[in-house]
Amino acid sequence: QVQLVESGGGLVQPGGSLRLSCAASGFTFSSYAMSWYRQAPGKERELVAAITSAGGSTNYADSVKGRFTISRDNAKNTVYLQMNSLKPEDTAVYYCNAARRALSRHEYNYWGQGTQVTVSS
């Protein structure tokens, strides 16, 4: 069964750091691009960071560029989001996503249940 389990969320002060982890199982992790999304109350879910299946390329939302780093360890079936210099506006539920487009053009998309990150003094 496909499973994505986020961990590492919690309460942190502005300027602090947090590392989120997403443990994957039930699919070929190394074949999937991985992403972190977040959703704050009253706002749409937004892409925070993405990384290609082999980890060779990354993308970040402008709002987190230079502060967040996405990485993956395919041997551990885990993707990470290192969050530094956190701001109150980073407060949201953070979701892990796995995505793959097959040669048939069929799309596969899996989501974790999310982990709460609260940045407050």
C-alpha positions, 0 to 999 in steps of 0.5 A: 500500500502506498504511504507517505508519512510526514514528521518533524512539524511543530512550533518554532520561533521566528528565525528558527529552523525545522526539518521535515521528513517524509517517509515513503513506502508502497511504490518505487520511490526513486521513480517519483519526483517529490514535492512539499506543498503547504496550505495555510487557513483560507489559502490555496495549497501552494508548491513550496519545493520540488525535487526530481526523482534522482535529485538532480534538480530542484525548484522553490517558491520565491517566498522560500528561496534561500531559506528552505532546502529540499533533498532526498535519500533514495536509499532511505525512501525519504524526502526532507525539507530543511527550513531555516530563518522561519517566518510567521507566514510560513505557518501552514500544514505541510504536505508531502507529494509524490508524482510520476507520469508514465510513458502511457501519460497516465499520472500517478499522484500520492499525498501524505496527511500533512504535518503542522508547522507553526512559527510564532513567538 
